[in-house]
């Protein structure tokens, strides 16, 4: 073989190898994308499809379908699911700003040893709260803590640190503890639509109760009180602030959603196709308060919502008991927050 022939042969081999590697990479990407699409494609009946057509807005949620916890968003009907964080670390507890332009969430990228599911953990430090634009861009760190929730005017952030509730001023960075010192714990903050109260699950003298803390101008906390004898968690206000949905253990394996007036008056259980041994968590209202989005999992693989598999998102039209899946598969999908973004 001549020198020129050897050079030509060598070039052809290098070209063939590069082509093979490129094709292999493309196949891998396509297979990975196919797995994600399969995860997000539940089957629906004609009746369910007709109901889904009524759903608007965007839902942000957390999922571990990619091998770690990531923040995703999707349309109200479950379509157009997108990974917003795209990281190798864990992100959880996403919440919209009230205009739908930004999202706050927690990440352990600055402290990988932090167990992102444990809101009480102190021995391994803290996770950090971040904020990003609705498309996942412009990610910025805010403060140490978990379970963030922005006030309606976007000026204050309620969050949990070491198991108690705090407020953070988004402009000055000043922070104050908002729950009374004699409350043993407070988690799951939710601002009232008028920005005057923060709803939470608090451990007070009588045990765990749904409670509110009034918030005045700036960071000044006001009166704190339990909402009657209601015990439960994952509570959320309706858009007019008159009613509250929350979850409660039914006594046997499984949990259900209940309604409460903002005054503390109990209104009873929300009708669903309840299956013994299934747990419902993380409810949130649709923008028009007609639907609920929530996660559902089996008790054998769940402990108070902290499951890592077989947990999917559903919607129900109140009063019908119908449950329609928005996600499918054997991974976990949780923490939905539903909003109609303002233009």
C-alpha positions as CSV (number, residue, x, y, z in Angstrom):
1,X,0.0,0.0,0.0
2,X,1.4,3.4,-0.9
3,X,1.8,6.3,1.6
4,X,-1.1,8.1,-0.1
5,X,-3.3,5.0,0.1
6,X,-2.5,4.5,3.8
7,X,-3.4,8.2,4.5
8,X,-6.7,7.9,2.6
9,X,-7.6,4.6,4.4
10,X,-6.8,6.2,7.8
11,X,-9.0,9.3,7.0
12,X,-11.9,7.0,6.1
13,X,-11.5,5.0,9.3
14,X,-11.6,8.2,11.4
15,X,-14.6,9.5,9.5
16,X,-16.4,6.2,10.0
17,X,-15.6,6.2,13.7
18,X,-16.9,9.8,14.2
19,X,-20.1,9.0,12.3
20,X,-20.6,5.9,14.4
21,X,-20.2,7.9,17.6
22,X,-22.5,10.7,16.4
23,X,-25.2,8.2,15.5
24,X,-24.8,6.4,18.8
25,X,-25.2,9.7,20.7
26,X,-28.3,10.7,18.7
27,X,-29.8,7.3,19.4
28,X,-29.1,7.7,23.1
29,X,-30.7,11.1,23.2
30,X,-33.8,9.9,21.4
31,X,-34.2,7.0,23.7
32,X,-33.8,9.2,26.7
33,X,-36.4,11.7,25.3
34,X,-38.7,8.8,24.6
35,X,-38.5,7.6,28.2
36,X,-39.5,11.1,29.4
37,X,-42.4,11.3,27.0
38,X,-43.6,7.8,28.0
39,X,-43.5,9.0,31.7
40,X,-45.8,11.9,30.9
41,X,-48.4,10.2,28.7
42,X,-51.3,8.7,30.6
43,X,-54.3,7.2,28.7
44,X,-57.6,9.0,28.9
45,X,-61.2,8.1,28.1
46,X,-63.4,10.3,25.9
47,X,-65.1,11.7,29.0
48,X,-61.7,12.6,30.6
49,X,-60.4,14.2,27.4
50,X,-63.5,16.4,27.3
51,X,-62.9,17.5,30.9
52,X,-59.2,18.1,30.2
53,X,-60.1,20.6,27.5
54,X,-61.6,22.9,30.2
55,X,-58.2,23.2,31.9
56,X,-56.1,26.3,31.4
57,X,-53.0,27.9,33.0
58,X,-49.7,26.3,33.9
59,X,-48.7,23.8,36.6
60,X,-45.2,23.7,38.1
61,X,-44.2,20.5,39.9
62,X,-41.3,18.4,41.1
63,X,-40.4,15.0,39.7
64,X,-37.5,12.5,39.9
65,X,-38.2,10.9,36.5
66,X,-34.7,11.9,35.3
67,X,-32.9,10.2,38.2
68,X,-32.8,13.3,40.5
69,X,-35.4,15.8,41.7
70,X,-36.1,18.4,39.0
71,X,-38.6,21.3,38.6
72,X,-41.0,20.8,35.6
73,X,-43.9,22.8,34.2
74,X,-46.8,21.8,32.1
75,X,-50.2,23.0,30.8
76,X,-53.2,22.6,33.0
77,X,-54.3,19.6,30.9
78,X,-50.9,17.8,31.4
79,X,-49.5,18.6,28.0
80,X,-46.2,20.4,27.1
81,X,-44.2,19.1,30.0
82,X,-40.8,20.8,30.3
83,X,-37.7,20.4,32.6
84,X,-36.9,23.9,33.9
85,X,-33.9,23.2,36.1
86,X,-31.9,20.6,34.1
87,X,-29.3,20.0,36.9
88,X,-27.5,17.0,38.4
89,X,-28.5,18.0,41.9
90,X,-32.0,18.0,43.6
91,X,-34.7,20.7,43.3
92,X,-38.0,20.6,45.1
93,X,-41.0,22.6,46.5
94,X,-41.7,24.9,43.5
95,X,-44.1,27.8,43.9
96,X,-45.2,30.4,41.3
97,X,-45.0,34.1,41.9
98,X,-48.6,35.5,41.8
99,X,-48.1,36.9,38.3
100,X,-46.8,33.6,37.0
101,X,-43.5,35.2,35.8
102,X,-41.2,33.6,38.3
103,X,-40.8,30.4,40.4
104,X,-39.2,29.9,43.8
105,X,-37.9,26.5,44.8
106,X,-35.3,24.8,47.0
107,X,-32.0,23.2,45.8
108,X,-29.2,21.3,47.5
109,X,-26.6,22.3,44.8
110,X,-24.8,24.3,47.5
111,X,-25.0,21.4,50.0
112,X,-25.3,18.0,48.4
113,X,-25.4,16.2,51.8
114,X,-28.7,18.0,52.7
115,X,-31.7,15.7,52.5
116,X,-34.0,17.8,50.4
117,X,-37.2,16.0,51.6
118,X,-36.6,16.6,55.3
119,X,-37.9,20.0,56.3
120,X,-36.7,19.5,59.9
121,X,-33.1,18.5,59.2
122,X,-30.4,20.6,60.9
123,X,-27.5,18.3,61.5
124,X,-26.4,18.4,57.8
125,X,-27.0,22.1,57.4
126,X,-29.6,23.6,55.1
127,X,-30.6,23.7,51.5
128,X,-30.9,27.1,49.7
129,X,-34.0,28.8,48.2
130,X,-33.7,29.9,44.6
131,X,-35.8,32.0,42.2
132,X,-35.9,31.7,38.5
133,X,-37.9,32.9,35.5
134,X,-40.9,30.9,34.3
135,X,-38.8,29.3,31.5
136,X,-36.1,28.2,33.9
137,X,-33.6,31.0,33.1
138,X,-32.0,33.5,35.4
139,X,-31.6,31.3,38.5
140,X,-30.6,33.2,41.6
141,X,-30.0,32.2,45.2
142,X,-32.1,33.9,47.9
143,X,-31.5,32.4,51.4
144,X,-31.1,29.3,53.4
145,X,-34.3,27.3,54.0
146,X,-37.1,25.3,52.4
147,X,-40.8,25.3,51.4
148,X,-40.7,28.9,49.9
149,X,-43.8,30.9,49.1
150,X,-43.9,34.4,47.7
151,X,-46.4,37.0,49.0
152,X,-49.0,38.2,46.4
153,X,-47.1,41.5,45.9
154,X,-43.8,39.6,45.5
155,X,-42.1,41.7,48.2
156,X,-41.9,39.0,50.9
157,X,-41.0,35.4,51.0
158,X,-42.4,33.0,53.7
159,X,-40.2,29.9,54.2
160,X,-39.2,27.2,56.7
161,X,-35.8,27.1,58.4
162,X,-35.0,24.6,61.1
163,X,-38.7,23.6,61.3
164,X,-40.1,27.1,62.0
165,X,-41.6,29.9,59.8
166,X,-39.6,32.9,58.7
167,X,-40.1,36.0,56.5
168,X,-37.6,37.4,54.0
169,X,-37.7,40.9,52.5
170,X,-37.0,40.4,48.8
171,X,-35.4,43.9,48.5
172,X,-33.4,44.4,51.7
173,X,-32.7,40.7,52.6
174,X,-33.9,41.3,56.1
175,X,-35.4,38.2,57.9
176,X,-37.6,37.7,61.0
177,X,-39.1,34.6,62.6
178,X,-42.8,34.9,62.1
179,X,-44.2,32.1,64.3
180,X,-44.5,32.5,68.1
181,X,-41.5,31.2,70.1
182,X,-43.8,28.8,72.0
183,X,-44.9,27.0,68.8
184,X,-42.7,23.9,68.5
185,X,-42.8,23.8,64.7
186,X,-44.5,25.3,61.6
187,X,-44.3,24.1,58.0
188,X,-46.2,24.3,54.7
189,X,-46.7,28.1,54.4
190,X,-49.4,29.5,52.1
191,X,-50.2,33.2,51.7
192,X,-53.8,34.4,51.7
193,X,-54.8,36.1,48.5
194,X,-54.9,39.5,50.2
195,X,-51.4,39.1,51.6
196,X,-52.5,39.6,55.2
197,X,-52.2,36.1,56.6
198,X,-50.0,33.0,56.2
199,X,-51.6,29.6,56.6
200,X,-49.5,26.8,57.9
201,X,-49.4,23.5,59.7
202,X,-48.2,24.3,63.2
203,X,-47.2,22.2,66.2
204,X,-48.7,24.1,69.2
205,X,-49.6,23.1,72.8
206,X,-52.6,21.1,71.6
207,X,-50.6,19.3,69.0
208,X,-50.5,19.7,65.2
209,X,-53.1,22.2,63.9
210,X,-53.9,24.3,60.9
211,X,-53.0,27.8,61.9
212,X,-52.6,31.4,60.6
213,X,-50.3,34.3,61.4
214,X,-51.3,37.8,60.5
215,X,-48.7,39.8,58.8
216,X,-48.7,43.6,58.8
217,X,-46.6,46.0,56.7
218,X,-43.1,44.9,56.0
219,X,-42.1,41.9,58.1
220,X,-44.1,42.7,61.2
221,X,-45.9,39.5,62.4
222,X,-49.3,39.9,64.1
223,X,-51.8,37.6,65.9
224,X,-51.2,33.9,65.6
225,X,-54.0,31.4,66.1
226,X,-55.2,27.9,65.4
227,X,-58.1,27.4,63.0
228,X,-60.3,25.7,65.5
229,X,-59.6,22.0,66.0
230,X,-58.7,21.3,62.4
231,X,-55.6,19.1,62.1
232,X,-53.9,18.3,58.8
233,X,-51.4,19.6,56.4
234,X,-50.7,20.8,52.8
235,X,-53.4,23.5,53.1
236,X,-54.2,25.9,50.3
237,X,-56.6,28.9,50.0
238,X,-59.2,29.4,47.3
239,X,-58.6,32.4,45.1
240,X,-61.1,34.5,47.1
241,X,-59.6,33.5,50.5
242,X,-62.9,32.1,51.8
243,X,-62.1,28.4,51.8
244,X,-59.2,26.1,52.5
245,X,-58.4,22.6,51.3
246,X,-56.2,20.4,53.3
247,X,-55.3,16.7,53.8
248,X,-56.0,14.5,56.7
249,X,-55.2,10.9,57.6
250,X,-58.4,8.9,57.6
251,X,-57.4,6.6,60.4
252,X,-57.0,3.6,58.2
253,X,-54.4,3.4,55.4
254,X,-55.0,6.4,53.2
255,X,-55.6,10.1,53.3
256,X,-58.3,12.4,51.9
257,X,-59.0,16.1,51.2
258,X,-61.2,18.2,53.4
259,X,-62.6,21.7,53.2
260,X,-62.6,24.4,55.8
261,X,-63.9,28.0,55.9
262,X,-61.2,30.5,56.6
263,X,-62.9,31.1,60.0
264,X,-62.1,27.5,61.0
265,X,-65.6,26.0,60.3
266,X,-65.3,22.5,58.9
267,X,-67.1,21.7,55.7
268,X,-66.4,18.0,55.3
269,X,-64.5,15.7,52.9
270,X,-64.1,16.2,49.2
271,X,-65.6,13.2,47.2
272,X,-63.0,11.2,45.2
273,X,-62.9,7.7,43.9
274,X,-61.2,6.7,47.2
275,X,-59.3,3.4,47.2
276,X,-58.2,2.1,50.6
277,X,-54.5,2.2,50.9
278,X,-54.0,5.2,48.6
279,X,-52.7,8.5,49.8
280,X,-53.5,11.9,48.4
281,X,-51.1,14.8,48.9
282,X,-50.2,18.4,47.9
283,X,-53.6,19.7,46.7
284,X,-53.8,23.0,44.8
285,X,-56.7,24.9,43.3
286,X,-57.2,25.6,39.6
287,X,-57.3,29.3,38.8
288,X,-61.1,29.2,38.7
289,X,-61.4,27.1,41.9
290,X,-63.4,24.4,40.1
291,X,-60.6,21.8,40.0
292,X,-58.0,20.4,42.3
293,X,-54.6,19.1,41.2
294,X,-52.8,16.7,43.6
295,X,-50.5,13.8,43.9
296,X,-51.6,10.2,44.6
297,X,-49.5,7.2,45.8
298,X,-49.9,3.9,47.5
299,X,-49.3,3.7,51.2
300,X,-46.9,0.8,51.0
301,X,-44.5,3.0,49.1
302,X,-45.2,6.3,50.9
303,X,-44.6,7.9,54.3
304,X,-46.4,11.3,54.6
305,X,-45.8,12.1,51.0
306,X,-42.0,11.5,51.0
307,X,-42.1,8.7,48.4
308,X,-39.7,8.4,45.5
309,X,-41.8,6.2,43.2
310,X,-45.3,5.4,42.0
311,X,-46.6,8.9,42.8
312,X,-48.5,10.7,40.0
313,X,-50.4,13.9,39.5
314,X,-54.2,13.9,39.1
315,X,-57.0,16.5,38.7
316,X,-60.6,16.3,39.8
317,X,-63.6,18.4,39.1
318,X,-65.1,19.1,42.5
319,X,-68.4,17.4,43.0
320,X,-67.9,14.7,40.4
321,X,-65.4,12.3,42.1
322,X,-63.7,11.8,38.8
323,X,-59.9,11.6,38.9
324,X,-57.9,12.2,35.8
325,X,-54.1,11.4,35.6
326,X,-51.8,14.1,34.3
327,X,-48.6,12.0,34.7
328,X,-48.0,8.3,34.5
329,X,-45.2,5.9,35.3
330,X,-43.3,4.5,38.3
331,X,-41.4,7.6,39.4
332,X,-42.6,10.4,41.7
333,X,-44.4,13.6,40.7
334,X,-45.4,16.0,43.5
335,X,-45.7,19.5,44.8
336,X,-48.0,20.9,42.0
337,X,-48.7,24.7,41.9
338,X,-51.3,25.9,39.4
339,X,-51.6,29.4,38.1
340,X,-53.0,31.4,35.2
341,X,-50.0,33.6,34.2
342,X,-50.8,37.3,33.8
343,X,-50.0,38.9,30.5
